[in-house]
Amino acid sequence: MAFHSLRLPDLPAWRAYQRYSSRVAEALEAAYRELFAGPDDKRTYLGALRRIEAVQNLPMCLPQRDRVNYVKSWVFRKLDEDELSLDAIDDTIDIAYTLGDLASLRDALHFRGPMLRRVALFGQAAEDLSLALAVHRRISELLSESDPLLELDLLTQLVTYEFFTAHYDAATRLSAEARSLAARIPELTATRKGKLVSATLDLGDAHLYRWSGQSTLARAAASNAAEIYAELEAAISAGRVRTLLCDCTLDQIERLPLGTTRDDLIRQTRDDLQLAQNFARESNDYTGTRMIELRQARYSRLTGRNEDRVAAIEGVANAAQSLGDESVLSEAFTYLGDELAARGEIQSALNRYRQAIAVLDGSEALAWETWPRRALHQWYEQHPTTLD
């Protein structure tokens, strides 16, 4: 049994291994410096990849082979080559199992979880991070040492993945566990990593609060996450969480009568939509832009604007369908159902809600079923004798 983190490019003990390569060691050292300490840009990634490709066919020991695959997976992820990244990290995990290296296995699973989430395999991502968490705790037990920030990172990501797979009780339990651990980490937000973990926890809580109808608490959590992501210049995350913040505020607006605080919330939503657009434009986030367009349509409806919202929402649906993005397509059908219901086209609205559920058949992103199911339930609860 070994405990060699994948963040270590080389160890003196490996030099006694059969097939250990000094040339591979030099390439790994250089690639790690570029990838983890160099500028965060495409030139750096490609430089690290070239170093690895120059030695990848040489004889080498298994720990070195593991790290060659790990570097390739990192580079491919940075270059948005998701399939290649997953292939490389799969090989990394296989070797970690062969070596019986718990730390390498934990690190590889920790890396693959977010990759699986990127391709909407939320259930598999949750399985990876659950196993990574169990392995991490086993390492802590065996070595009598702990890394609470790493454990918190695993917990906070798990909250989100369990939420997206509609395992709400599990997500709520993990959130409470994460909050308890965070309270025991002094100066959690003193580092960039700590701030990112804190933002991820707030993001998970925002989803859970909104799902449970607590829109005020959801807004507070989403606002906290949005501020952190903006501070760290994480443009994609800042734009996506700002979009969630719009959801929470629009939920409140929909329930409030004219006057009261409704006008203030409308102004806040307008500003948040603009910020979300700015972040999406900065990061070239095509999917994020489509999500913002749906919120703009809802904002337009709730503020009584005279606009062709059906055409706008259908445009998002067509874009999502062409990309095979089931979650955005489901959202588009849900928003279309809401728009048609507001126009009194009830039968068409109900059909759109059913479509929103149907497109998620076989998907792991089951949380998106929540809103169309609630809309259908509300209609039939108010019209129990309706047959359609």
Protein Blocks (a to p, Z undefined) as FASTA:
>chain_A
ZZddfklmbdfklmmpghiafklmmmmmmmmmmmmmmccdfklmmmmmmmmmmmmmpccd
fklmmmmmmmmmmmmmmnopaklmmmmmmmmmmmmmmnopaklmmmmmmmmmmmmmmnop
aklmmmmmmmmmmmmmmmmmmnopacfklmmmmmmmmmmmmmmnopaklmmmmmmmmmmm
mmmmghkllpmklmmmmmmmmmmmmmmmmmnopamlmmmmmmmmmmmmmmnopaklmmmm
mmmmmmmmmmmmmmpcehjjllmmmmmmmmmmmmmmmmmmmnopaklmmmmmmmmmmmmm
mnopacdfklmmmmmmmmmmmnopaklmmmmmmmmmmmmmmnopamlmmmmmmmmmmmmg
oiablmlmmmmmmmmmmmmmmmmmbcZZ
